[in-house]
Amino acid sequence: MITINQASAQKLKSASAYLDFIGEQYSLLSDKYYQYLSAVAHSDNIIKVEKKRQELLTTSWKATTTVRTMPSFNGDRSLRDSAAAYLNLNHRILKEDFDKILNMAQIAENSYNDMEAFLLAQEQASQKLENANLRMVIEQKSFAEKYGIDLYERNDITYDKMLATNEVIKYYNQLYLLFFRCHKEDYFLQGAVLRNSVDEIKLHQVQLKAFAEEGLEQLKQMIAYDGDASLLIATANILRFYEQISQNQIEEILVFESVKNEYEAAKAKFESTPESEKTQEDYTYYNHTVRNYNMRANQYNTANNYLHSSRSSNNEAWHNAFKTFINNHIPNF
């Protein structure tokens, strides 16, 4: 710390150099934070993303310590102390708020509410960092005015990219939630089908249809991002897919379940009735249920095969659109 202070005292004799030195610490932190944002956007590997955050925390702590141990400028501690306070707040947000976000990530996939809370927490943490930065800019301008420094509006490319990246993520999150709500409901629907639970199938069928329709209505209020409508179109496509299967294929499955129940009841009765007591009506009704069951079983298999293949292709199309959208709007480090 003594070495840092001695070096600072020699380098920072002018107000302009003093201001620039603090700005350099902030720039180093901005670069590392932008790399972290890029990792968040491009990777779903929690370990990789967390490694980037730990690197960011190391840079943040070094910047905080460097500024906090600087000498005052001619006895004026205002800029140093406010910058140190900002950097300390920044570090605390990156540590405490993002620790909570990391924990939330472990359960975010469990439900729509968990995912919504997780994405909201990310946005709120980013907003806190942005608000802290704005306060820092005010202090820098105040210092510049006090010492007659011509603080022209510099183009902070990294900071501008950070703001733009946050806007991309916020836009993507809106569309992702519309997709995820239907995707998760369809997952529950698949479980109900496997369990042959008619009541559950009906419940999730209604929910899936409602979520898809609501999502499509919300999409009508959104516009393309910076002229790029690819993710908007991809989201509309997959929501229409969910709406369509809830009306068609799932209805076919429900009809089959009803026919199967009728067939199984008829079969049980037919087989338990002594041959000498069976009437022509018994044979006619049983044969009818067998034919109806076989016909509906074929239709059921067709519906199930369609659901299996189309789910895969539609989900793949949406995720490919997402990857392309992110690659086009957020650089990958």
ABEGO torsion letter per residue (X at the ends): XAAAAAAAAAABABAAAAAAAAAAAAAAAAAAAAAAAAAAAABABAAAAAAAAAAAAAAAAAAAAAAAABBBBGGBAAAAAAAAAAAAAAAAAAAAAAAAAAAAAAAAAABAAAAAAAAAAAAAAAAAAAAAAAAAAAAAAAAAAAAGBBBBBBBBAAAAAAAAAAAAAAAAAAAAAAAAAAAAAAAAAAAAAAAGBAAAAAAAAAAAAAAAAAAAAAAAABBBBGGBAAAAAAAAAAAAAAAAAAAAAAAAAAAAAAAAAAAAAAAAAAAABBAAABBAAAAAAAAAAAAAAAAAAAAAAAAAAAAAAAAAAAAAAAAAAAAAAAAAABBBX
